[in-house]
Amino acid sequence: MGTDNKKIDSSTVLITGITGFAGSYLAEHLHGFAREIHGISRSGKWPKTCPANLHNIPLHTSNFQDSAQLALLLKTINPTHIYHLAGFAQTGKSFVNQHDAWLGNLNAPQTLYDAIKKSGINAKVLFAGSGLIYGSARYDKEIKTESSELMPQSPYASSKAAADLLSYQVWVNDKIEIIRARPFNHIGPRQSIDFAMASFSKQIAEVELLGKKPVIKTGSLSAFRDLTDVRDTVRAYASLMEHGKPGEAYNIGSGKNTRISDALKMLVSFSNKPNLIIEEEPSPSTQDFELLVGIDKLNKTISWEPAFSLEKTLTDTLNYWRQVIAAQLQNPKE
């Protein structure tokens, strides 16, 4: 697929989880030069926050528990490229909803791969996993490469690690061309407030527009994270679909770390309420080594360079929440 030149190609794309955070941005990125795009969505409808031009993309529903039903859908669509982004996304909530995490993150891709075999279609697949499958750094500034040991530390990460290994096994045994993407933290407009940057941005916008107390409540701010704009992450997905090798795994990140407290300071500096008070609820004290994301393999494969600076991403995220809250004020019943 020609992902950087905006000319129509002959691909028929299927995106699972298309109405989600990364899925909707991937649809935006591919819109206008894939010949045809279809999506699978649990809700079966586009959120109002997604651009209007995406609403013309056909949405299909599947619970990813019936491979025969999914095989019929695949035969009907006959995709040449499948991006599997659907799944259970919240790390913290996976401790409480372990069954749902394993169902969404392991059973779903297994059902998809079984359905591909049953349908007889010939499609290339990108599986969107997670950098959390590596676990935490064991010493300061440890670099996690694609060959690093998998040491997941949550049901979310464990289920993603199992699905990553399943994807490799299906490639070896069944020759379904599957590329394994391992994205680290990706952020941006439209992200759920279950994630830190979205939560901070929403709280700042509420102080500005709703007159709430100038207090931003946070979790621990001491950790470092590799923060990548979601628009860069999906661009990497599309480029890996074209240039990545089936069976291979690829880390996706910026290659740069930011302390969460510094990202929050940057957000606060963009606010028109300069005297915001930060109320931090630190996690239990643990030794938190700084983890570095190794992206050499990604660089060699797609000449990777993020297009969005952290400042631009955070500015866009804050402005998004300002727009959401302003719209709620104008239409309080919606």
Secondary structure, 3 states (H helix, E strand, C coil): CCCCCCCCCCCEEEEECCCCHHHHHHHHHHCCCCCEEEEECCCCCCCCCCCHHHHHCCEECCCCCCHHHHHHHHHHHCCCEEEECCCCCCHHHHCCCHHHHHHHHHHHHHHHHHHHHHHCCCCEEEEECCHHHHCCCCCCCEEECCCCCCCCCCHHHHHHHHHHHHHHHHHHHHCCCEEEEEECCEECCCCCCCCHHHHHHHHHHHHHHHCCCCEEEECCCCCEECCEEHHHHHHHHHHHHHHCCCCCEEEECCCCCEEHHHHHHHHHHCCCCCCCEEEECCCCCCCCCCEEECCHHHHHHHCCCCCCCHHHHHHHHHHHHHHHHHHHHHCCCC
